[in-house]
Each structure stands twice: as structure tokens, then as C-alpha cells.
Amino acid sequence: MGDKTRIGRLLAVVCLFAGLIAAAVPASAGVPIVGGTKASTVDHPYVVYLAGKDGFQYCGGTLATSEKVITAAHCVKGQPAGEVFVVAGRDDKKDTTKGVMVPVKSMWVHPDYTDALVGHDVAVLTLGKQITAYAPLPIATSTDGFAYQPKTMATILGWGRTSSGGSTSQYLLKAEVPIVSDPDCKLSFGKYNADWMVCAGYPEGGIDGCQGDSGGPLVAHGKLLGISSWGEGCALANKPGVYSRVMSYYPELVEQLKAPQP
């Protein structure tokens, strides 16, 4: 399957319409290929995507306040803020009459970030102007450990690839995935660190994130629990998605969210 380790995965929906089949589960898995469905920013107003000046979508994000977006550090590290834009309220990436495209004014990347596989894959973008038409999503606090209990069902959202190596989705997609226990995730990934990360996905695979969904949200209990960070392949058996554990970064995140625009 060519399942190279890759950085960036949130929503690999492996069936979108009848006849669209996304290969991401090895034949040996012996399970039906299942996936998610189209989603709407009406129901999930906080989900946004990152784009270049040309509008090309390459990562996801979460509106945390009217002027702050949380995403993955690997989505923006090394990029000038002026070359990054946030698009909100646009289900169909091609429908530029809907939603808003706002420039990023400044970026905070976690100072300890070097590589997503190490952790600290967290960034906060300050927007050039406020987004007031779409409601932000609260973030998990330091006391929300209960929300990360194994088998808790969480929502993942994104516009990324619908199969490993395939094309990105034109539309916002969503799926429901269970939180995976830390011991089970450690068995899947030797580099997994429960202090900074959380896994979500099915043992049999079939529903997962993929390239282009990095930085997007993992949501449960009405809060942002995770930021799509890394994984191996797309929707492979025993290879769940790995997300930055938002609760672990609450002190740094809340400081950034409260900080005024520079």
C-alpha cells in the first residue's frame, strides 16, 4: 500500500458517493470500507482551512476566538504570516461566494516544536481582522481529562485527501471515531507520547484522516480535544490518527488566545 509515515491527517473519508472508493485499508484487514459524510459549517462553524494567497487549501484549523485560530505547528512553521490565509464558512472550496477569506497577521508556534513525532505540534494564528459570523469552539482545559476516556466518540472534520495519495475533497467532510487508549496507541506507534498526544480511530481502520487535514479538529463534549498531527498511511488497520492533546497545552493556548493582536 506504500504506507509511508506522513505528517498530516485528519479526515480520510473513504466513501463519499456511490462508486467513490478510497483505498486505505489493506486487503488483509478483512473489513468493509466505510467512511464519513458531507458536513456543513452551519453545524460546525468553528472548522476552517488554511490556504495560500491563491486560495489553495493545504491544512485545517479551529476558530477558537473571533481573531484566533488553532492549528498544527507543522502547517505554518517557517512560513511568513502574510502568506497564510484562513477560510471560514465555506463548505465547498470552489464556491468562493460563500464564507470569508482572512489574512493571518501573526503566528505563534509552540517554542518546543521541532517535529510532530516528538510532540508540541501546536500553533495559534492571529487574524488580520475578526471573524464574527461564525462561532468559535471552546478548547479542552486542564481539568477535562474525562473527555479523553477510551472509546469516547469524537468528530473529525476536514477537506483533505479522501484516500492515501488521492485527491483532496472539494467539500467539508466529517466522521466519528473513538478515542484509543494510550497503551493501544503505544503498540501502534513506538513514538507515541501520551503526555502530548491522543489517538483516535478504529482497530480495523477504514475511517481516518489523511494529507491535507493536518491542523484540523478532534471534537467531543463540545470542545476541541485534539489537533490533527501525524500518523502512518491513511485509515490502515491498527494505525489510528494521532492528535496533539489540547488539554496538555491549555496554559500556553489560553495565554495565546487572550493575547491582544500584535
N, C-alpha and C positions, 0 to 999 in steps of 0.2 A: 504493500500500500504506500511505501515511501513515507512512512510516518516520522519525518524528521522533527526533532524538537523545535518548536516555534514559539515565539513570543507574540501573544495577542490572540485571544479567543474569547468570545462570549457566546454569540448565538448562532450555532450552525443548525439551521432548521433543515432537516434532511428530506422533508416532503413539504412543498408549498402548494402546488397544484397537482391534480391527477396527471401522471406522466412525468413529473419532475422528480427524479430520484437522485439523491445526493449520496455518493458512495463515501462512507466514512467508517463503516463497521466491517471488519474482516469477515469473510465468509464463515470462518470457524466459529464466530460468535453464536451462530445458530438462532438469531432472534430476528423478528421483523424489523424493518427500518421504519422508524416513526419520527415525527418531528413536531414542530410548533405551528403557529398560525400567524396570520397578519395581525398586527397590533395598531393601535391608534394613539397619537399624542393627546387626544382628548381624554383617554383613560389614564395615560402615563405622561402627563405634561412635563415632567422633570427630565425625561430622557432626551438627550441632544447628541449631535455628532460634530466631530471636528473636521474641518476642511481647509484646503489651501485657498489661495486667492482666486483660483479658477473654479472653486466650489466642489472640487473632488473630495469625497468623503474618505477618510482613512482610519478614523478611530471613533470611539463613543465617549460619552461623558454624562454627568448628572448635574442638573441645576440644583445647587444647594442653598443659594440665596438669589436675590434678583440680579446680583452682579458677580456671583462666584460659581464656577463650575469645577467639579472634582473629576479627575481623570487619572490615567496611569502615567507615571513618570516617563516610561519608555516611549510614550506617544509624543512627548514635547521636549524632552531633554536635548539641548543643543540647537533648538530651533529659535529664531528670533520671534518675539511675541507678535510683531507686525505681520508675520506670515501665517498666523494661525487665526482661524475664524470659527465661531460657534454657531451652529444652525439649530434652531428650536422650532417646534410646532410644524415640522414638515415630515409627514408620513412617507410620501413619495419623493425621493431625492430629485426626480426630474421636474417636479411641479414647483417651480421657483416663485409661483404666485402665492404660495402658502408659507406661513411661518416667517421667521426673521433670520437674517444672517448678520451676526455682530462680530466686530473685530475684538481680538484679545489685546488688552492694554499691557498686562504684565503677567508673569508666571512664577509660581513658587514650586520648585521641585524639592522633594524631601532631601535634606543635606546628606543623608547616609545612603542615598540610592547610587548604586553602581551597575547593578544587573538585576533583572526581575527575578532570576532564580535565587538570588540572595535575599531579596525582600525590599521593603521600603519603596515599592513601586507605586508611589502616590504623588500626585501633583494637584495644585489648585490654580485655576486661571481666573484672573480679574478681568472683567469685560470692559470694553471701551464705553458702553452705555448699558443701562439696566434693561433687563428683560422682565417686564411686569405682566405680560399677558399669559404667562404660564407658571403654574405653581411649583415651587421648589419641593424637594424631598428632604425630610429630616434625616440626619445621619445617626448611626448607632453610637451610643455613648459608652463610657467605661463600665457602666452597670448593666449593659444589655447582653451579658453572656448567655442568658437563657435562649436568646434568639438564634444561637448557633448550635443548638442541640441537633445531633444526627437525626436524619430523616425529616427535619423541618423542610417543608416545601417552599421554595423560593422562585421568584420570577427573574428570568434573564431576558434582556432586550438588546437589539442591535440591527445594524444594516450590513453586517459583514458577509463573508463568503457563505454560501449555502452548502458547500462541500469542500473537502480538502483540495486546494489547488483550483477550485472552480471560481465562478464569477461572484461578485458581491450582489446582495439583494437590492433591488430598486426600492423596496418597501420596508418599513419597520416591521420586524418580526419579534415574536416572543415565544417562550416556552417555560414550562415548570420543571424544575429539577430539585432533587432532595439534597440537603446538606450531608456531606460524607464525614464519618468520624475521623478524627486525627490519626489514629493508628492505621485505619484502612488507607488513608491518603498517603501515609508514610510508606506503606507497602507498594503503592503505585509509583511514588516518586521519592527517591532517596534524598533529594534536595529539599523536600517539603519541610517547612519550619512553622509549626503551629502557633508560635508566638506572633507571627506576622501574616500568616496566610490561612485561608479556609478553602476547602474543596467542595464542589457540588456537581452531581451527575449521577447517572445510573450505572450499576456494575456491568450491565450488558451493553452499555454505550447507546448510540442511536440518537441521542439528543445532547447537544453541546454547543459551545461557541467555536468560532473559527477566526481566521485572519480578517482584520477589519473591525472586529468587535472589541478590541482592546480598549480599556478605559471605561467601558460601559458598566451598567449597574447590575448587582445581585440584590434583590429586594425581598424582604419578608417583614411581617409585623409592621408594615407601613414605614419602614426605614431602610436606608442604604446600608446593607451589611457588608458588601464586597465590591471591589473594583476589578474587572476582568484583567488578568495579569499574564498568565502563561499556561502552557500545557504541552501535550505531545500528540501530534496528529489532530484530528477533529472527530469527536464522537466515538473514539475507539473504546472497546471493552476494557474496563479496569483502568481507564485513563481519564478521570474526571477533570473538569476545568479547575484551575487554581486562581484564586482571587485574593487581593490584598484585604486583610481583615480590618475593616474600618474601625471597629471598636478599639483596636490596639493603637490606632493613630489619633484617637479622639483629642487628646490635648493639643497636638500640633495642628490638627484640622480646625478645631474650634477657634484657635488663635488666628489662623489664616482667614477664616470666614468672617471674623469680627473686625479684621484689619481694614482700615479705610483704603480707598483707591490711592495708589502712589501718584 
